[in-house]
Amino acid sequence: MDHTQPSEFIENRTYDEIAVGDTATLTRTLRPEDIQMFAIMSGDINPAHVDPEYAHSSMFHEVIAHGMWGGALISTVLGTQFPGPGTIYIDQTLHFSRPVRVGDTLSVKVSCQRKFDHNRHMILDCICTNQDGHKVIAGTAEVLAPTEKIKRHKADLPEFRLAESRQQRYQHLLDLCKGLSAIPMAVAHPVDAESLKGALLARDEGLIHPFLVGPEDKIRALAEQEGLGLEGCRIINVAHFHAAAETAVALARSRKVEALMKGALHTDELMVEVVARDGLRTGRRISHVFLMDVPTYPRPLMITDAAVNVDPSLEDKVDIVQNAIDLAHMLKI
């Protein structure tokens, strides 16, 4: 039998099997994802642990582990090895001597100090040292030790990975635009809160110079209602959404703007003007892409074409796929 392979079982040591002076050990190396998972699990988002910029200015000058990450390793020894399954925690004291940093390797040693036959309690010394032999955590645990032998197959835990948050993925897209000049963009009929806010947010991020094409009185009234500033925006006053779509496309055709954004009008109402003979036709088929942020997928997911080309030919599909590839390259996917 190969004793170098990890056991498939988890097994305890009963009260009678443990003598004063017996020990058990565990070794773990702290990874960045350990800190992140501990923060997610506990809700402890102290910036000393999760904010590198803040941590750099703190007394330790870098991100450090949550103190109870080391405490959890002690609990792991007690619950899985020494005494193991069937152990009941009664009390725990901990003293923290040094911070634990990413890359540090902790050696956890638990030793039986005293036994109490009348209630099967044990007092255990608990010490965590780092790779340099420095003590980082020390304390004492009191447990109720098991009296029955337990041996079970280890639980088959699910795999997990840490994915970027939606805000992090959004910030990644913004970071791709750093150093680029803002482009003029025509926003067709921005007379609802979401389309106007979207255009102004892009302005505030330095991405666009908005040309707001629509009824000026409605646009200004909406901005006042929502507490939005229209600084840096050019308003082109037209009466209704038909005129807004037509004017926005004309601005693009004359190269006064470099992009179009749909406001409070249907996609087909804008596309009618885009695909008109005097619109924005080119030698390539126009297509639509759903750019989706899916929590269980590590990158943006693109679905094409789901809106514009209902029954594309093979030649159309070549353009549809190439359009999606070009967009993916621009987004660094």
PAPAFI-761883 format. One record per residue (C-alpha): residue number from 1; x, y, z. Coordinates in nm, 2 decimals. Example, Ala and Ser with C-alpha at 12.3 -4.5 7.8 and 13.67 -1.06 7.14 Angstrom:
2
ATOM   n   east  north     up
ATOM   1   1.23  -0.45   0.78
ATOM   2   1.37  -0.11   0.71
END
This chain:
333
ATOM   n   east  north     up
ATOM   1   0.00   0.00   0.00
ATOM   2   0.13   0.35  -0.09
ATOM   3   0.13   0.54   0.23
ATOM   4   0.23   0.86   0.05
ATOM   5  -0.11   0.90  -0.10
ATOM   6  -0.37   1.10   0.11
ATOM   7  -0.62   0.88   0.29
ATOM   8  -0.97   0.85   0.15
ATOM   9  -1.11   0.84   0.51
ATOM  10  -1.15   1.09   0.79
ATOM  11  -1.09   0.92   1.13
ATOM  12  -1.09   1.04   1.49
ATOM  13  -0.90   0.96   1.80
ATOM  14  -1.11   0.90   2.10
ATOM  15  -1.06   1.04   2.45
ATOM  16  -0.90   0.71   2.56
ATOM  17  -0.66   0.70   2.26
ATOM  18  -0.51   1.04   2.33
ATOM  19  -0.24   1.09   2.59
ATOM  20  -0.11   1.41   2.74
ATOM  21   0.17   1.53   2.51
ATOM  22   0.02   1.38   2.19
ATOM  23   0.02   1.62   1.90
ATOM  24  -0.12   1.67   1.55
ATOM  25  -0.01   1.91   1.27
ATOM  26  -0.15   2.08   0.96
ATOM  27   0.03   2.30   0.70
ATOM  28  -0.13   2.56   0.48
ATOM  29   0.00   2.84   0.25
ATOM  30  -0.21   3.15   0.22
ATOM  31  -0.33   3.24  -0.13
ATOM  32  -0.50   3.56  -0.24
ATOM  33  -0.82   3.36  -0.31
ATOM  34  -0.82   3.24   0.05
ATOM  35  -0.85   3.60   0.17
ATOM  36  -1.12   3.67  -0.08
ATOM  37  -1.32   3.35   0.00
ATOM  38  -1.29   3.43   0.37
ATOM  39  -1.42   3.78   0.32
ATOM  40  -1.71   3.65   0.11
ATOM  41  -1.80   3.38   0.37
ATOM  42  -1.77   3.60   0.67
ATOM  43  -1.87   3.94   0.54
ATOM  44  -1.55   4.08   0.68
ATOM  45  -1.44   4.33   0.42
ATOM  46  -1.20   4.52   0.64
ATOM  47  -0.98   4.71   0.38
ATOM  48  -0.67   4.58   0.55
ATOM  49  -0.76   4.24   0.39
ATOM  50  -0.93   4.33   0.06
ATOM  51  -0.81   4.68  -0.05
ATOM  52  -0.45   4.67  -0.17
ATOM  53  -0.43   5.05  -0.20
ATOM  54  -0.54   5.10   0.16
ATOM  55  -0.33   4.81   0.29
ATOM  56  -0.02   4.96   0.13
ATOM  57  -0.06   5.27   0.35
ATOM  58  -0.13   5.07   0.67
ATOM  59   0.12   4.97   0.93
ATOM  60   0.18   4.63   0.76
ATOM  61   0.22   4.79   0.41
ATOM  62   0.04   4.50   0.23
ATOM  63  -0.27   4.29   0.24
ATOM  64  -0.28   4.05   0.54
ATOM  65  -0.50   3.76   0.62
ATOM  66  -0.80   3.78   0.85
ATOM  67  -0.69   3.68   1.19
ATOM  68  -0.95   3.41   1.21
ATOM  69  -0.82   3.24   0.90
ATOM  70  -0.55   3.11   1.12
ATOM  71  -0.81   3.03   1.39
ATOM  72  -1.00   2.83   1.13
ATOM  73  -0.70   2.62   1.06
ATOM  74  -0.68   2.53   1.43
ATOM  75  -1.05   2.44   1.42
ATOM  76  -0.97   2.22   1.11
ATOM  77  -0.72   2.02   1.32
ATOM  78  -0.96   1.98   1.60
ATOM  79  -1.25   1.88   1.39
ATOM  80  -1.08   1.65   1.14
ATOM  81  -0.77   1.50   1.31
ATOM  82  -0.72   1.57   1.68
ATOM  83  -0.94   1.46   1.83
ATOM  84  -1.14   1.46   1.50
ATOM  85  -1.50   1.38   1.41
ATOM  86  -1.73   1.39   1.72
ATOM  87  -1.53   1.67   1.89
ATOM  88  -1.73   1.95   2.05
ATOM  89  -1.57   2.29   2.09
ATOM  90  -1.61   2.43   2.44
ATOM  91  -1.37   2.72   2.46
ATOM  92  -1.09   2.88   2.26
ATOM  93  -0.84   3.16   2.34
ATOM  94  -0.61   3.31   2.07
ATOM  95  -0.32   3.56   2.08
ATOM  96  -0.20   3.71   1.76
ATOM  97   0.17   3.79   1.75
ATOM  98   0.24   3.86   1.38
ATOM  99   0.04   3.92   1.06
ATOM 100   0.00   3.65   0.80
ATOM 101   0.08   3.77   0.45
ATOM 102   0.00   3.62   0.11
ATOM 103   0.25   3.34   0.04
ATOM 104   0.32   3.27   0.41
ATOM 105   0.31   2.90   0.50
ATOM 106   0.15   2.83   0.85
ATOM 107   0.23   2.52   1.04
ATOM 108  -0.04   2.45   1.30
ATOM 109   0.05   2.23   1.60
ATOM 110  -0.21   2.11   1.85
ATOM 111  -0.09   1.93   2.16
ATOM 112  -0.29   1.77   2.45
ATOM 113  -0.20   1.95   2.77
ATOM 114  -0.46   1.81   3.02
ATOM 115  -0.73   1.55   3.03
ATOM 116  -1.04   1.54   3.27
ATOM 117  -1.18   1.19   3.31
ATOM 118  -1.49   1.30   3.48
ATOM 119  -1.63   1.49   3.18
ATOM 120  -1.40   1.38   2.90
ATOM 121  -1.28   1.74   2.84
ATOM 122  -0.93   1.82   2.71
ATOM 123  -0.72   2.13   2.72
ATOM 124  -0.51   2.16   2.40
ATOM 125  -0.22   2.40   2.33
ATOM 126  -0.26   2.55   1.98
ATOM 127   0.04   2.72   1.80
ATOM 128   0.07   2.85   1.45
ATOM 129   0.42   2.93   1.32
ATOM 130   0.52   3.07   0.98
ATOM 131   0.78   2.95   0.73
ATOM 132   1.05   3.14   0.92
ATOM 133   0.97   2.96   1.25
ATOM 134   0.81   3.27   1.40
ATOM 135   0.50   3.22   1.62
ATOM 136   0.20   3.41   1.47
ATOM 137  -0.09   3.27   1.67
ATOM 138  -0.10   3.09   2.00
ATOM 139  -0.38   2.99   2.22
ATOM 140  -0.57   2.72   2.42
ATOM 141  -0.87   2.52   2.32
ATOM 142  -1.10   2.32   2.55
ATOM 143  -1.30   2.04   2.38
ATOM 144  -1.53   1.76   2.47
ATOM 145  -1.35   1.46   2.31
ATOM 146  -1.54   1.17   2.14
ATOM 147  -1.57   0.83   2.31
ATOM 148  -1.68   0.63   2.00
ATOM 149  -1.45   0.55   1.71
ATOM 150  -1.55   0.72   1.39
ATOM 151  -1.42   0.65   1.04
ATOM 152  -1.59   0.78   0.73
ATOM 153  -1.51   0.85   0.37
ATOM 154  -1.40   1.21   0.32
ATOM 155  -1.68   1.43   0.18
ATOM 156  -1.65   1.50  -0.19
ATOM 157  -1.67   1.88  -0.19
ATOM 158  -1.77   2.07  -0.50
ATOM 159  -1.51   2.26  -0.69
ATOM 160  -1.54   2.64  -0.69
ATOM 161  -1.36   2.93  -0.85
ATOM 162  -1.36   3.30  -0.78
ATOM 163  -1.51   3.50  -1.06
ATOM 164  -1.47   3.88  -1.11
ATOM 165  -1.76   4.07  -0.98
ATOM 166  -1.99   4.25  -1.22
ATOM 167  -1.83   4.58  -1.12
ATOM 168  -1.48   4.44  -1.18
ATOM 169  -1.58   4.32  -1.52
ATOM 170  -1.73   4.66  -1.60
ATOM 171  -1.42   4.83  -1.48
ATOM 172  -1.21   4.61  -1.70
ATOM 173  -1.40   4.74  -2.00
ATOM 174  -1.35   5.10  -1.89
ATOM 175  -0.98   5.03  -1.84
ATOM 176  -0.95   4.92  -2.21
ATOM 177  -1.05   5.28  -2.30
ATOM 178  -0.79   5.46  -2.09
ATOM 179  -0.58   5.69  -2.30
ATOM 180  -0.83   5.70  -2.58
ATOM 181  -1.00   6.02  -2.68
ATOM 182  -1.37   6.06  -2.63
ATOM 183  -1.57   6.02  -2.95
ATOM 184  -1.87   6.22  -3.06
ATOM 185  -2.18   6.00  -3.03
ATOM 186  -2.54   6.08  -3.14
ATOM 187  -2.80   5.96  -2.89
ATOM 188  -3.13   5.92  -3.07
ATOM 189  -3.44   6.03  -2.87
ATOM 190  -3.30   6.01  -2.51
ATOM 191  -3.63   6.10  -2.34
ATOM 192  -3.63   5.82  -2.07
ATOM 193  -3.42   5.81  -1.76
ATOM 194  -3.21   5.51  -1.85
ATOM 195  -3.10   5.62  -2.20
ATOM 196  -3.02   5.97  -2.08
ATOM 197  -2.83   5.84  -1.77
ATOM 198  -2.64   5.60  -1.99
ATOM 199  -2.52   5.87  -2.22
ATOM 200  -2.42   6.10  -1.94
ATOM 201  -2.24   5.82  -1.75
ATOM 202  -2.04   5.75  -2.07
ATOM 203  -1.96   6.13  -2.09
ATOM 204  -1.85   6.13  -1.72
ATOM 205  -1.62   5.84  -1.79
ATOM 206  -1.46   6.03  -2.07
ATOM 207  -1.58   5.79  -2.34
ATOM 208  -1.81   6.02  -2.55
ATOM 209  -1.91   6.37  -2.64
ATOM 210  -2.29   6.33  -2.65
ATOM 211  -2.51   6.47  -2.92
ATOM 212  -2.86   6.45  -2.77
ATOM 213  -3.11   6.43  -3.06
ATOM 214  -3.47   6.48  -2.96
ATOM 215  -3.73   6.72  -2.82
ATOM 216  -3.51   6.97  -2.63
ATOM 217  -3.78   7.06  -2.38
ATOM 218  -3.84   6.69  -2.29
ATOM 219  -3.46   6.62  -2.26
ATOM 220  -3.41   6.92  -2.03
ATOM 221  -3.72   6.85  -1.82
ATOM 222  -3.60   6.49  -1.77
ATOM 223  -3.25   6.60  -1.68
ATOM 224  -3.39   6.84  -1.42
ATOM 225  -3.63   6.57  -1.28
ATOM 226  -3.34   6.32  -1.24
ATOM 227  -3.09   6.57  -1.11
ATOM 228  -2.86   6.53  -1.41
ATOM 229  -2.63   6.79  -1.56
ATOM 230  -2.61   6.84  -1.93
ATOM 231  -2.27   7.00  -1.94
ATOM 232  -2.06   6.91  -2.24
ATOM 233  -2.37   6.79  -2.43
ATOM 234  -2.49   6.93  -2.76
ATOM 235  -2.87   6.91  -2.79
ATOM 236  -3.02   6.89  -3.14
ATOM 237  -3.39   6.98  -3.11
ATOM 238  -3.62   6.77  -3.32
ATOM 239  -3.99   6.70  -3.27
ATOM 240  -4.03   6.32  -3.24
ATOM 241  -3.85   5.99  -3.26
ATOM 242  -3.87   5.95  -3.64
ATOM 243  -3.69   6.28  -3.68
ATOM 244  -3.44   6.18  -3.40
ATOM 245  -3.35   5.86  -3.58
ATOM 246  -3.32   6.03  -3.92
ATOM 247  -3.11   6.32  -3.78
ATOM 248  -2.88   6.09  -3.58
ATOM 249  -2.80   5.88  -3.88
ATOM 250  -2.74   6.19  -4.09
ATOM 251  -2.49   6.31  -3.83
ATOM 252  -2.30   5.97  -3.86
ATOM 253  -2.32   5.98  -4.24
ATOM 254  -2.17   6.33  -4.25
ATOM 255  -1.90   6.21  -4.00
ATOM 256  -2.00   6.46  -3.74
ATOM 257  -2.04   6.17  -3.50
ATOM 258  -1.86   5.84  -3.49
ATOM 259  -2.12   5.62  -3.32
ATOM 260  -2.49   5.59  -3.26
ATOM 261  -2.68   5.51  -2.94
ATOM 262  -3.04   5.41  -2.92
ATOM 263  -3.26   5.61  -2.68
ATOM 264  -3.63   5.57  -2.61
ATOM 265  -3.73   5.43  -2.94
ATOM 266  -3.76   5.08  -3.09
ATOM 267  -3.46   4.92  -3.25
ATOM 268  -3.64   4.89  -3.59
ATOM 269  -3.72   5.26  -3.58
ATOM 270  -3.36   5.34  -3.57
ATOM 271  -3.25   5.06  -3.81
ATOM 272  -3.49   5.18  -4.08
ATOM 273  -3.28   5.49  -4.11
ATOM 274  -2.95   5.31  -4.08
ATOM 275  -3.02   5.07  -4.37
ATOM 276  -3.19   5.32  -4.59
ATOM 277  -3.02   5.38  -4.93
ATOM 278  -2.90   5.72  -4.80
ATOM 279  -2.83   5.58  -4.46
ATOM 280  -2.52   5.40  -4.33
ATOM 281  -2.49   5.10  -4.57
ATOM 282  -2.15   4.96  -4.64
ATOM 283  -2.01   4.66  -4.82
ATOM 284  -2.07   4.44  -4.52
ATOM 285  -2.40   4.31  -4.37
ATOM 286  -2.51   4.49  -4.06
ATOM 287  -2.57   4.26  -3.77
ATOM 288  -2.67   4.26  -3.40
ATOM 289  -2.47   4.12  -3.11
ATOM 290  -2.60   4.05  -2.76
ATOM 291  -2.31   4.12  -2.53
ATOM 292  -2.39   3.93  -2.21
ATOM 293  -2.24   3.93  -1.86
ATOM 294  -2.30   3.58  -1.74
ATOM 295  -2.20   3.52  -1.37
ATOM 296  -2.10   3.15  -1.44
ATOM 297  -1.89   3.23  -1.75
ATOM 298  -1.54   3.39  -1.71
ATOM 299  -1.57   3.63  -2.01
ATOM 300  -1.84   3.83  -2.18
ATOM 301  -2.06   3.61  -2.39
ATOM 302  -2.16   3.72  -2.74
ATOM 303  -2.47   3.59  -2.91
ATOM 304  -2.53   3.69  -3.28
ATOM 305  -2.75   3.75  -3.46
ATOM 306  -3.06   3.76  -3.25
ATOM 307  -3.24   4.07  -3.37
ATOM 308  -3.15   4.21  -3.71
ATOM 309  -3.10   3.92  -3.96
ATOM 310  -3.40   3.69  -3.92
ATOM 311  -3.32   3.45  -4.21
ATOM 312  -2.96   3.51  -4.31
ATOM 313  -2.80   3.35  -4.61
ATOM 314  -2.46   3.18  -4.60
ATOM 315  -2.29   3.49  -4.73
ATOM 316  -2.48   3.70  -4.46
ATOM 317  -2.35   3.46  -4.19
ATOM 318  -2.00   3.52  -4.30
ATOM 319  -2.04   3.89  -4.23
ATOM 320  -2.23   3.83  -3.91
ATOM 321  -1.95   3.61  -3.77
ATOM 322  -1.68   3.85  -3.89
ATOM 323  -1.86   4.14  -3.72
ATOM 324  -1.87   3.95  -3.39
ATOM 325  -1.50   3.86  -3.42
ATOM 326  -1.41   4.22  -3.49
ATOM 327  -1.61   4.33  -3.18
ATOM 328  -1.45   4.07  -2.97
ATOM 329  -1.11   4.19  -3.07
ATOM 330  -1.20   4.55  -2.99
ATOM 331  -1.32   4.43  -2.64
ATOM 332  -1.01   4.22  -2.59
ATOM 333  -1.22   3.91  -2.53
END
